[in-house]
Amino acid sequence: MAKTWLSITVELLGGRGQRLWPRPGRTFALGPAHTFADLAEAINLAFARWDLGHLSVFTLNDGSIITDEFNGPELGNSSFGTLQEVLDFERVKVARTVRSGEDFRFTFDLGDEWEHLCTVNPVKVDPHALLGAKPAQPVAYWGWGAMPDQYGRRWAEDDGSSPVPPDPGPDRSRAPLIADAPSFDRVEVTAATGAGDADRFLDAVFGHDLDAGLQQIGAGMVMALDRHRDRAETPALSVVNRLTFRAFPGDSELAEGLLAIMRGQPSPGLDIAVDLQMLAASLEGTSEDSSGGYIDLVTGDVFDAAVIDFGDEEIDVEAEPDRWLGFDRVEPGEAWTDMSVFVARLHQAELRERGRAAVEGKGAFQRFRTFIQESDLSDEWSLFSDDRELGRARALLAENGIRVV
């Protein structure tokens, strides 16, 4: 898709008699068909307004006012100030009204006067490239700063003058964390994927924590998109967003492949049926003597160098050099990085501190194994480390122009 959408930066100047600096802001993408009413709704949502029963007004740099049909005549018939043209923001398209580099104002609630500076950025954007899909409404895709409550409340019962109550600390019984949701069942996911049962696969991932095993559900999501597109498209887009946010090795390659499928486009690279798990095992080293291996670019078979060296397999790389892709075993530092990242993602502060102590200094691998066993984290670590290894294997293939989705 061409770059046809506007990019508009909106900064909150202030409200309720206070000016803000630095100014919190958000940058929005909006399409040719979006109206000022659509933009007002998107701004109020992104700026954390929860009581929307107030007037929203845009003021253009030529003095024109754009607001709702009900309040427009009252503003236009004012006995004070300059004579202003008032337009219905349900009808006026933003893209047809403002130009690149122009500023205009947005005011929410004429009583508290939450005033915003809106700037049309000079570069247009492609929603598919930027967001992964074409949204129905304007969407904030960049932002900064904390948004003040529209009534200045700091907690539910705040009247604006009460002293801040003491912090009671975390209360997990009242607000369970999403992170406490159970991880998906890898056996069930693998079985459903192998059987080509999209509903069974989706049932196995809905309601579960996926973030530690996104690489391991990639193949199943591809199958589900092929077999049950209507039900699979929304969770597939969620997986793409999670992969993009997580940004582990191989995540961008898997996200790119899933997006290509959803758009009906071919994924980049040569389509070879490589066993990703076998490649990951060879990359990580099946023994202390492992040094890497080879991929057969015709069959997709993976041969570990240790197996070849001991004569269990015979391949002649020199006779057909174009048929074989050689690879080296990953550096030991990758395994240490996996441990460090795993520890940083633990939700309990006490576990994080113990984990950090375990991975620092000489003897880190043995201390980490002990930490995992004593903390009853074996299943979580297995899921996480397998995902990192699969991601490295996927990234290696992508670097060599091989499509693995």
C-alpha positions in Angstrom: 0.0 0.0 0.0 1.2 3.5 -0.8 2.0 6.1 1.9 -1.4 7.8 1.8 -2.2 8.2 5.5 -1.6 11.4 7.4 0.7 11.5 10.5 -0.5 14.0 13.0 1.3 14.8 16.3 -0.9 16.0 19.2 0.6 17.6 22.3 -1.3 18.4 25.4 -0.7 22.1 26.3 -2.6 22.1 29.5 -6.0 22.3 31.2 -7.8 23.1 34.4 -5.8 26.4 34.6 -2.4 24.6 34.4 0.1 24.6 31.6 2.1 21.5 31.1 5.8 21.2 30.4 7.2 19.0 29.1 4.1 18.3 27.0 2.8 14.8 26.9 1.9 13.8 23.4 0.9 11.1 20.9 1.4 10.7 17.2 -1.6 9.4 15.2 -2.0 7.7 11.8 -5.3 8.5 10.0 -6.6 7.7 6.6 -8.3 9.7 3.8 -11.8 8.8 5.0 -11.4 9.7 8.6 -13.3 12.7 9.9 -12.5 15.2 12.6 -15.0 13.3 14.8 -12.9 10.2 14.3 -9.8 12.1 15.3 -11.4 13.6 18.4 -12.5 10.1 19.6 -8.9 8.8 19.0 -7.3 11.7 20.9 -9.7 11.4 23.8 -9.0 7.7 24.0 -5.2 8.1 23.8 -5.2 10.9 26.3 -7.0 8.8 28.9 -10.4 10.6 29.0 -13.0 8.5 30.7 -15.9 11.0 31.0 -16.6 11.8 27.3 -19.8 13.8 27.9 -18.0 17.1 27.0 -17.6 19.2 23.9 -14.8 18.6 21.5 -13.8 21.5 19.3 -11.1 21.9 16.6 -10.0 25.3 15.6 -8.1 25.6 12.2 -5.5 28.2 11.5 -7.9 30.2 9.4 -10.3 30.6 12.4 -12.8 28.0 11.3 -14.4 25.9 14.0 -15.2 22.2 13.6 -17.4 20.6 16.2 -20.6 18.5 16.5 -23.8 19.4 14.8 -25.7 20.0 18.0 -23.3 22.6 19.5 -22.1 24.1 16.2 -24.9 26.7 15.8 -24.4 28.0 19.4 -20.7 28.6 18.8 -21.4 30.2 15.4 -24.1 32.5 16.8 -21.9 33.8 19.6 -22.3 37.5 20.4 -18.6 37.9 21.2 -15.3 37.6 19.4 -14.7 37.2 15.7 -17.3 35.8 13.3 -16.4 32.2 12.7 -17.5 29.5 10.3 -18.6 26.4 12.1 -18.4 23.0 10.4 -19.8 19.6 11.4 -17.0 17.3 12.4 -19.0 14.2 11.5 -18.8 15.3 7.8 -15.5 17.1 7.4 -12.5 14.8 6.4 -9.2 15.7 8.0 -7.1 14.9 5.0 -9.1 17.2 2.8 -8.9 20.1 5.3 -5.4 20.3 6.6 -2.0 20.4 4.9 1.5 19.2 5.6 3.2 21.3 8.2 0.1 23.1 9.4 -0.9 23.5 13.0 -4.4 23.5 14.4 -6.0 23.3 17.9 -8.1 20.8 19.6 -10.0 21.7 22.8 -11.8 19.1 25.0 -14.3 20.3 27.6 -14.8 24.1 27.2 -15.0 24.4 31.0 -11.7 22.8 31.9 -10.2 23.7 28.5 -7.9 20.8 27.8 -6.1 22.4 25.0 -3.9 20.5 22.4 -1.6 21.5 19.6 -2.0 19.4 16.5 0.7 19.4 13.9 0.4 17.7 10.5 3.8 15.9 9.9 5.4 16.4 6.5 5.7 12.7 5.8 2.7 10.4 5.0 2.7 6.8 6.3 1.7 3.3 5.1 -0.7 1.8 7.7 0.3 -1.8 6.8 4.0 -1.1 7.1 3.5 0.9 10.3 0.8 -1.0 12.1 0.6 -4.4 10.4 -2.9 -3.8 9.2 -5.3 -1.1 8.1 -7.3 0.0 11.2 -10.8 1.2 10.9 -10.2 4.3 13.1 -7.2 6.7 13.6 -4.6 5.0 15.8 -1.8 6.4 18.0 1.4 4.7 17.0 3.9 6.8 19.1 3.7 8.6 22.4 5.4 10.0 25.4 4.6 11.5 28.8 2.1 10.8 31.6 -1.5 11.9 31.0 -3.2 13.9 33.8 -6.6 12.9 34.9 -9.2 15.1 33.4 -10.5 16.1 36.8 -7.2 16.0 38.6 -8.1 12.9 40.6 -5.2 10.8 41.9 -7.3 7.9 43.2 -11.0 6.9 43.1 -12.2 8.9 46.1 -9.9 11.9 45.7 -11.6 15.3 46.0 -8.5 17.2 44.9 -7.3 18.2 48.4 -7.1 15.0 50.5 -3.7 13.8 51.6 -2.3 10.8 49.7 -3.2 7.6 51.5 -0.4 5.1 52.5 0.6 2.5 49.9 -0.8 -0.9 51.0 1.6 -2.8 48.8 0.7 -5.5 46.2 -2.6 -7.3 46.8 -2.5 -10.2 44.4 -5.8 -11.7 45.7 -7.7 -8.6 44.5 -5.9 -8.1 41.2 -4.4 -11.2 39.8 -1.7 -10.5 37.2 -2.2 -11.6 33.6 1.3 -13.0 33.8 0.0 -15.6 36.2 -2.1 -17.2 33.5 -0.9 -20.8 32.7 1.5 -21.4 29.9 0.1 -23.2 26.9 0.5 -27.0 26.7 3.3 -27.7 24.2 2.2 -31.3 23.7 -1.3 -30.3 22.8 -0.2 -27.4 20.5 2.2 -29.8 18.7 -0.5 -32.5 18.3 -3.1 -30.0 17.1 -0.6 -28.5 14.6 0.4 -31.9 13.3 -3.2 -33.0 12.9 -4.1 -29.8 11.0 -6.9 -29.0 13.5 -7.2 -25.2 13.6 -9.9 -25.1 16.3 -8.0 -27.5 18.5 -4.9 -25.4 18.1 -6.7 -22.1 18.9 -8.4 -23.6 21.9 -5.0 -24.6 23.2 -3.6 -21.1 23.0 -6.6 -18.9 24.0 -6.5 -18.0 27.7 -2.9 -19.0 28.1 0.4 -17.1 28.5 2.1 -17.3 25.1 4.9 -14.8 25.4 7.7 -17.2 26.4 6.9 -19.6 23.6 5.9 -17.5 20.5 8.4 -19.3 18.2 6.9 -22.7 19.2 3.4 -21.7 18.2 4.5 -20.2 14.8 3.8 -23.3 12.7 0.4 -23.8 14.3 -0.6 -20.2 13.7 0.3 -20.6 10.0 -1.8 -23.8 9.8 -4.7 -22.1 11.6 -4.6 -19.1 9.2 -4.9 -21.6 6.3 -7.7 -23.7 7.8 -9.8 -21.3 9.8 -8.9 -17.7 8.7 -11.9 -16.0 10.3 -11.1 -17.3 13.8 -7.3 -17.2 13.5 -6.6 -13.7 12.0 -7.1 -11.7 15.2 -4.9 -14.0 17.4 -2.3 -14.2 14.6 -2.1 -10.4 14.6 -1.7 -10.4 18.3 1.2 -12.9 17.9 2.8 -10.5 15.4 2.5 -7.6 17.8 3.9 -9.7 20.6 6.8 -10.8 18.5 7.5 -7.2 17.5 7.5 -6.1 21.1 9.5 -9.0 22.4 12.2 -8.7 19.6 14.0 -12.0 20.4 16.3 -13.6 17.8 14.1 -14.8 14.9 11.0 -12.9 16.1 11.0 -10.3 13.3 11.4 -13.1 10.7 8.4 -15.0 12.1 6.3 -11.8 12.3 7.2 -10.9 8.8 6.1 -14.4 7.6 2.8 -14.3 9.4 2.0 -10.8 8.1 2.8 -11.9 4.5 0.3 -14.8 4.9 -2.4 -12.5 6.3 -1.9 -10.1 3.4 -1.9 -12.9 0.8 1.7 -12.2 -0.2 4.6 -14.6 -0.6 7.1 -14.7 2.2 10.6 -13.7 1.2 13.1 -16.5 0.6 13.5 -20.0 -0.7 10.9 -22.4 0.5 12.7 -25.4 2.1 11.2 -27.9 4.6 13.9 -27.6 7.2 13.3 -29.2 10.6 13.7 -26.2 12.8 14.1 -28.2 16.0 16.8 -30.4 14.6 18.6 -27.3 13.3 18.3 -25.6 16.7 19.8 -28.7 18.4 22.8 -28.7 16.0 23.3 -25.0 16.4 23.4 -25.2 20.1 25.7 -28.3 20.1 24.6 -31.9 20.7 27.9 -32.6 22.5 31.0 -30.8 23.6 32.7 -31.8 20.4 30.0 -30.3 18.1 31.2 -27.5 15.9 28.0 -26.9 13.8 26.8 -28.8 10.8 25.2 -28.6 7.3 21.8 -28.1 5.8 20.8 -30.0 2.6 19.3 -27.3 0.4 17.5 -29.9 -1.7 15.9 -32.1 1.0 16.0 -29.7 4.0 17.8 -32.4 6.1 20.1 -31.2 8.8 23.4 -33.0 9.5 25.3 -32.3 12.7 29.1 -32.1 12.3 29.7 -34.5 15.1 27.7 -37.2 13.4 29.6 -36.6 10.2 33.0 -36.6 11.9 32.3 -40.0 13.5 31.2 -41.5 10.2 27.6 -42.1 11.1 26.6 -40.1 8.0 28.4 -39.6 4.7 28.0 -36.3 2.8 30.3 -34.9 0.2 30.2 -31.1 0.5 33.0 -30.5 -1.9 31.3 -32.5 -4.7 28.1 -30.4 -4.6 29.0 -27.2 -2.9 25.8 -25.4 -3.9 23.7 -28.0 -2.3 25.0 -27.5 1.2 24.7 -24.7 3.7 27.3 -24.9 6.5 26.8 -23.4 9.8 28.8 -23.0 13.0 27.8 -23.7 16.5 26.6 -20.7 18.4 28.9 -19.0 20.8 28.6 -19.9 24.6 27.8 -16.3 25.3 24.3 -16.8 23.7 23.5 -19.4 26.4 24.5 -16.9 29.1 22.4 -14.2 27.4 19.4 -16.6 27.5 19.9 -17.1 31.2 20.2 -13.3 31.9 17.1 -12.4 29.8 15.1 -15.2 31.5 16.0 -13.8 34.9 15.1 -10.2 34.0 11.6 -11.4 32.9 10.8 -13.1 36.2 7.8 -11.3 37.9 8.8 -11.7 41.5 11.5 -9.3 42.7 13.0 -11.8 45.1 13.4 -14.4 42.3 14.9 -11.8 40.0 17.5 -10.8 42.6 18.5 -14.4 43.3 18.7 -15.1 39.6 20.9 -12.1 38.9 23.3 -13.2 41.6 23.4 -16.7 40.1 24.3 -15.6 36.5 27.1 -13.2 37.5 30.7 -14.3 37.6 32.6 -17.6 37.2 30.5 -20.7 37.6 27.3 -19.0 36.4 26.0 -22.0 34.5 26.1 -24.4 37.5 24.7 -21.8 39.9 21.9 -21.0 37.4 21.0 -24.7 37.1 20.8 -24.9 40.9 18.7 -21.7 41.0 16.2 -23.2 38.5 15.8 -26.4 40.4 15.5 -24.8 43.8 13.0 -22.2 42.5 10.8 -24.9 40.7 11.3 -23.1 37.4 12.3 -26.0 35.3 9.3 -26.0 33.0 9.4 -22.2 32.5 13.1 -22.3 31.7 12.7 -25.2 29.3 9.9 -23.4 27.4 11.9 -20.1 27.3 15.3 -21.6 26.3 13.7 -23.8 23.6 12.0 -20.7 22.1 15.3 -18.7 22.1 17.0 -21.6 20.3 14.3 -22.0 17.7 14.5 -18.2 17.1 18.2 -18.4 16.5 17.7 -21.2 14.0 14.9 -19.3 12.2 17.2 -16.2 12.1 20.1 -18.2 10.6 17.8 -19.5 7.8 16.4 -16.1 7.0 20.0 -14.7 6.8 20.7 -17.2 4.1 17.5 -16.6 2.2 15.5 -19.6 3.4 11.8 -19.3 4.3 10.8 -21.4 7.2 7.2 -20.3 8.0 
